[in-house]
């Protein structure tokens, strides 16, 4: 695809750089460069999630990109699509099987166990933001390297945590002006699931549905039957429409837990939809599971809505013990950053320009540039929003940059000002310039900015 750029009023084709041997390097399929203009979206999301996690008491944690592949095989499940089809794994130089992390939760739980966080006051609330890797089919908002937000609360079994995590996710999207609907279900515990799975398997066998299943679901039947409801193939979606609902088979404890979660959500007015076919595609989930769907998704097409999901999560009460730790209930969720950015762009949500500043320092001549550099650092250290472009010699070009940045005042130093010990303050809106004593510039500019605030 040809790309073009406007250069000095002319439209020119952007031609890729070629090395001496003529080879052109390009991104790998499914990978993405995040260019400077794009980072304003990332800054917005990072700022918003940092504010929320601080308010709700979640502490930042980072984990390695590379982990032992068995960590994911044991936790996520060998039969899950993530492990069976999408995980990047390989044998390293020590003959160890390692993997690029395909999700955040197992690594966070591994860190919780390895560092003895069970000795800390419980629950431990962790916030994680990092890149994950899946050999998935690239499409809108879905990449093979993408970024995920994870919130994990480990060490609390009460339903209030499930509801509060959903509330945090809801607030995150609400404050970004993205309308969402929470799709929610309970898949019970390992005990009450047994009767349901038996009923589900009989449904597929007794009604002759097995022959209509996709090859993956034929393999899942009898091994990981719950995931028959999670299949994305059209024929399997049609078959699952009349499948028995797991909520009818919940034990008393799981039922009460789920009812409490819904009551809390009702109290804080989080919109949700009871989705009896929602099971999530990971083996470690128990009780509450949920997904975050944009409210403008096509509700008549479940598969389209599912593909547009902005995030999801649930409770995983057995995972900490399964990975070698003391028994500890847990709940969490993940949000795909690239999908959120795509939704912000689709809705044309206005973004604040982070490049805007109050002051621009301009200069003319080498001696003035040196003094301007010192002034710039002084103003920056004083906490003022100040910008510059010392690489430009032309005052006109520098003031064009100042205008583009939306600065209120430009401070101009030239040869005459150096000799006189003065500096020019230019009001960028009116164009009026005033000569000020150089030694008093900081006080003068601070006074003007404070008067504007008043």
N, C-alpha and C positions, 0 to 999 in steps of 0.2 A: 504494500500500500504506500502510495506517495504521500509525503508530508511537506507542508509549505510553511513559510514564515515571512512576516512583513519586515523588510530591511530598508530603512530610509525611504519609506513610501512605496517600495517595489515588492511584489510578491515573488519570492524565490523558493525553489525546491530545496528541501533539506536532503543533502546527499550523505550517506554513511561514510565514515572514515574507512579507508582501505590501507592495509599495511603494504609494505614493499612487495610481498608475494601475492597481493591482491585478495587476501583472505579477509572477510568481514565477520566480526564476532557479534553474536546476538544473544539475547537472554535465552535460557533454556525454556522449553514449553512449560507453561503453568507458573512461571516465576514472574516477578514484577519489580521494576524500579520505582522507588518512591521519590519523585522529583521535588525540588524546593517548593514550588507552588502548591503541591499536594499536602505538604506538611502542616498547613494551617488546619486541615481536618484532623490530623493526628494530634495536634496540640490541643484542639478543642476536646477531643475524646479523652485524652490523657488528663487534662485539667478536671473534667467533670467526674471521671471515675476516682481520681485522687481525692477530690472533695468529699464524695460520698463515702468512700472507704474510711476516711479519717473520721467522719461523723459517726459511722456505725462501729468503729473500733477495730477495723481490719488492718493488719500490719503487712507491709510489703515483704515478699519472699521471691528469690530467683532460684531456679534449678538449672542444671546443665542441659544443653541441647542434646547431647549424646547420653544414652543410658543403656544398661544391659537390656537386650531385647526381651529376655524372659520376664522382666518387670511388666511389660505391656501384655505379653502373651498370657501371663497369670491373671492380671487384673482385668484388662479389657475383654479378654476371651479369644482363644485361637479361632473360633468360628465366626467372630464378628467381621464385618466388612473391613473395618479399620486394620485389623491384623492380617486377615487372609488375603486382602486385595491391595491395601493402600499403604501399609507401613514400609518406609525405606529402611531396610536392614542389610547388614553385610558382616563379613568376617574381617576383623582388623589384623594387624601385623602380629598380635599375640595369640591369634587363633580364637579370639573371643567374639561371640556373636553380639553385635551392638546395633542400636537403632537410633535414627533421628526421631525425636519425640513426636508422636502423632497426636498427643493430647497432653493436657497439663496435670490432671488430677493424680495419676499414679506416681509421678515424680514428686509431687507435693507430699503425698502420703508417705512415700519412701523417705523423704527428708524428715518428716514428723517422727517416724520410727527411729531412723538412724541417729538423730540428734537428741533422742530422749525427751521430746516435747511433752510426753505424757506426765512429766514431772512439773510442768508449768501449771499455773491455775487454769482450769478448764472452764469453758471451751477455749481452744486456740483458734483465733480468727485470722485467716491468711488471705492476702490479696496477691495475685500473680498476673503479670503481663509479659507475654513472650511469643516467640515465633514457634509454630508447629508445622509439621511436614506430612503430607499425604499424597500418594501417587493417585490422585483423583482425576476425573475427567474435567479439564478446565472449562469453566463457564462463568456467566456473570456473577461476580461476587465470590467466586470459588477458585482458589489457586492451590498450587502444590506446596507453596510456602506461603503461609498466612499468619496473621497475628491474632492472638486470643487473650481475652480478659477472663481470669478465673477468680472466683471468691469461694473459699472453702472454710467451713466451720466444723472443727473436729472436737468431739468430746461432749456433745449435747444431744440428747435424744428427744427433747420436747418438740411438739409440733410448731411452737412459736418461731423456732429457728427456720423451719421450712417456709413459713409465711413471710418472715422478715427478709429472707434472701430473695424471695419473689418480689417483695415490695421494693427492695433496693434496685433490682433489675427494672421494675416498672418505673421507678423514679428516674433512673438513668435515661431511659428513652423519653419519658415525659418531658424532662428538662432539656432534651435535645430536640423537642418538638416533633417526635416521631410517635404516632399512634400505634399501640400494640394491643394484642389480645393474648392472654396467657392460656395455653392449652394445657390441661392438667388431668392427671389420672393417678391411681394408686395401683401398683403391681404387687402389693402385699409383701409378706415375708417368705422365707424359704419353705416354711411349713404349710401355710395356707395356699401357696402357689401349686403345691403338688396336686390337689384335687382339681384345680382349674386346668392345669396343663394336661391332665388325663382327659378331662372333658374336651379340651381344645383339640387334642390329637384324635379323639373319637369323631369329632365333627369333621375333620378333614378326611378321615378314613371311611366312616360310615356312609357319607353322602357322595362318595366317589370323586371327591375333589382332588385327590392326590395326583391324578394323571394330568390335571390342568395346571399344576404348579410349575413355576420356573425351576431350573435345575438346582439353583442355590437352595430354594425352599424344600425341595425333595430331600436334600442332604440335611437340612435343619430339622425336619420332622423326626421326632424321636431323640434328637440330640440337643437342640436348642429351640424347642417348639414355640416358645414365646415370641421369638423373632419372626415368626410367620406373619405376625401383625404389622411388622415394621418394614416389610418388603416394598420396594418402590416399583416393581413391575406391575403393569396394568391388570393382567389376568389374576395376579395374586391379591391385588387391592380389591378387585370385584368379589373374589371368593371370601375374603375376610369380612366383607360387609355384614354378613349374617352370622359371624362367629359369636360364640358366647362371650359375655362381658365379665372380665375378671373381678369387677367390683361386687358382683353377686356371690363371690366365693371368698371374700376377705374374712379373716378371723376377727373376733371381737376387738382385739387390741389394734389391729391394723385399720379396722373400720372406724374406731373411735379416734385414732390418730388423724385419719384423713378428714373426718368430719370437723375436727378442731382446726385443721389447716384452713379449710374452706370458711369456717366461721371467722377466723382472724382476717382472712382476705376480704370477707364481706364488711367487717368493721372498718378497715382502712380503705374501702372502696376501690379495690384493685379488680378490674374486669377480668373474668376468666370464663373458659368454656370447658365443661366436662367432656373429655375426649376418651372414650372407652377403648380406642385402638392405639392409644399412645403408650409405647413401652420403652422407647429409647433403644439404641442399638448397642448398648454396652452391658456386659455380663454382671457388673458389680452393683447395679442399682437395686434398691428395695423400697417398698412403701411409695412415698411421693415421687412422681416424675412429672416434669413439665417442659414445655417448649415455648419460645417467644415468637409469635407470628405477627408480621405487620398487619394492621387492621385493614389495609387496602388490598390484601391478598385475595385471590379469587376463591371465596369460600365454597363455590360449587365444585372446585377441583382440589381435592385433598392433597394430591401429589404435588401440584404446583405450589400450594401453600406450604407444604413441608419443605420443598426445595428452597423456599424463600425465608425459612426460619432464621431469625437473627441470633438465636442462642437457645440454650436449654440446660437442664440439670436435673437434680433430684437427690434423694437420700441414698447413702451407701454404707449402711451400718456394719457390714461384715468385712469391708475391704482392709481396714487397718490391721485387724487380726490376721487376715488372710496373707498379708504381706509381712508378717512376722512380729507385729506389735501387740501390745495389750489390747483386749477388746475395747473399742471406742466407737460409738455412733458418730455419724458424720453426714453432712449435707453440703451441697455446693452447686454452682452453675458456671457455664462458660458463655462468652459472647464473642462472635466473630467481628473483629474490627473492620475488615474490608467491606463486609456486608453492611455494617452501620454507615460507613462512609458513602457507599453506593446509594443507600436510602436517603441520606442527607442531600446528596446531589439530585436525586430524582425529585425530591420535594422542594428544591431550590430554597433551602433554609439559609437565611442570610448569616454570614460569618463576620465576626469582628476582625478587622485588619490588624494583625499583631505587629505589622511594620510601622504603624503610626507612632509618631513621637512628637514631643513638644518643641524640641530645639534641634537645629541643624548648624553645624560648625563648617563654615566655608573659608577658603583662603586663596591668596594670589601670590605666587612666588615662593621660592624655596625657604627663605627665612621665615615667612609668615606660616608656611606649612609646619615647620618645626614647633613654632610657638602654639599653633592651633592644635597640634597633637597633644601637647602638655595640657592645654585648656580642656580638650575633649576628655582626657583621663580624669581630670579634676572634677568635671561636671558628672561624669559617669559614676565615680566613687561617691559623690554626694547624693546619689539615688535619683538623679534627673533622667528623664527619657530623652536621650540625645543620640543623634545620628551624624554621619559624615560620609564623604567619598574623597579621601585624600589622593586617590589615583588620578583624579581629574584636575587639569590646570585651568580650564575655562570657568570663569565665575558663572556664566550663563548656564553651562551644563550642570554645574553644582546646584544652582537654584532650581533647575528643572527637576533634579532628583529630590530636592527638598519639597517641592510642590507635589510630586508624586507620592511622597511619604505622608503628606498632609500635616507637615510641621507648622507650628504657630509662629515661631520666630527663627530667623537665621542670624547667626553671629558671624560677621564678615571681618576678616583680617587681611590687610594688604600692606604694601611697603610703607605707605603714608601713616597708617595706623601704628605700625611697629615703631616708626620714628617718634610719633606723637604720644605713644603710650596709651592709645585709645582703641576702641573697637566699635564697629557699627552693629546696631540692633535693627533688623529689618522685620517689620510686621508683614507676614506673608499674605495676609488677607487684604490689607489696605495698600501695601507697597511703601508705606512711610518708613523712612530710615532715621535713626537718631544716633549721634555720637555719644559714647559713654566712656568713662575712665576704665581702662582695662582692669585695674585692681579691684574695681567695684562691680564687675560684670556678674559675678555669681549672686551677690545680694540683689542686684537690680533685676535679673531674670527671674529669680525666685519670687520676688515681690510681685512682679507682673503675673506670673502663673497663679499665685495665691489669690490675687485680686479677681482673676477670671473665675476661680472656683467659687469665691464669695458671690 
